[in-house]
């Protein structure tokens, strides 16, 4: 009996407690569900907000080639991606030759070059001296800006060099290169040097040129505190107006002064005290070691060199066959005086007091480049011209043939984008962005180049 009463009490107590427990359980479930819903909403909202501002990349565009074009393209890439984050752009440099080979091999979407490319060279097989693009689809060449190739010396310019003529520059690279077999005369070497005005290189140059064997500037210019004038040109030397008296067969000597002019690159007795340095140091010429548009413009447009198989037609960007590079023209320079890319050559010239070289105008102007630009008188010119940018600058005048020869810089060259077939999709979007007039002007100004809309 007692057991029955106890059981009934237990059942009554159980019935009384169950609703409370159930209510607590329901409350816990509701709280957990609300918390989970809140966390999911927060995560979803964050994902949506992030996606609106930073959508995931949908595609990539690869660019590669010229070290001269690289700073210009880098500006364009940065600004394009600020407003087009769905596209990832890869921007690389390795020389115009590498860029053309890469785009033809479909390894990059856009190949960049800093010389005048032709469809013929792009389409020809590599075995024939071309880049192997083929003709279907045909390559498309788009000019996006203009630059120039400058003659460079260290910023300190301890030898007081103000300006130089193509004749003098060629003689330096001929005599100081360390390999002169290509300069044994046009009959055997096959090369012509119009800036020598018919003076023949007979025999092989065996001695290098030192600084006081070249004039400090062209006739009529002020250098070393004096106005340059011919003071005793050696007999038989090149006596063209404004030309350096540096070629007399292969004899580089003077009578009144070592260079045959009033003021030689210094110092030597008789020049102003403003010229400092060691006159008897050999001039150290630098070149590019890679296949580059900068070198092609240097040989073809500054030195004015070509051979019977080269292409001197059109704008004169051919030079020596097959690629216009210094070695193709017979210029043999020691490996210690070669640099891979514009930055390496500029650093090499800037790091040695006796050096001279060439490089991209835009890169030479960069703060801290370590080099100074020398006025240059091209083949047929009697005055030295400094490259200047902008719509009315000497680079633009050279391109347009505007003004007089005194205001035209001969060392200009184009910046080009090369694609296989007409650009489409993201590649087309990027190129349209670069070619937008306002953008193009900004990129050119910031990289010290010349916009296509300044021409």
Secondary structure, DSSP 8 states (H G I E B T S, - for coil): -HHHHHHHHHHHHHHHHHHHHHHHHHHHHHHHHHHHHHHHHHHHHHHHHHHHHS----EEEEEEE-HHHHHHHHHHHHHHHHH-TTEEEEEEES-HHHHHHHHHTTS-SEEEESS---HHHHHS-GGGTS----SSS-EEEEEEEEEEEEEEEETT-TT---EEEHHHHHHHHHHSSEE-GGGS-HHHH-EEEGGGTT----S---S--BGGGSBSS-TTSEETTEE--B----TTS---TT--S--STT----SSSTTSBSSBSS--TTS-TT--S-TTSB-EE-EESS--HHHHHIIIIIS-EEETTS--STTS---STTT--GGGGT-EE-GGGEESSHHHHHHHHHT-TTEEEEEEHHHHTSTT--EEEEEEE-TT-SS-B----STTSHHHHHHHT-S-GGG--TTEEEEEEEEESS--HHHHHHHHHHHSHHHHHHHHHHTT-EEGGG-
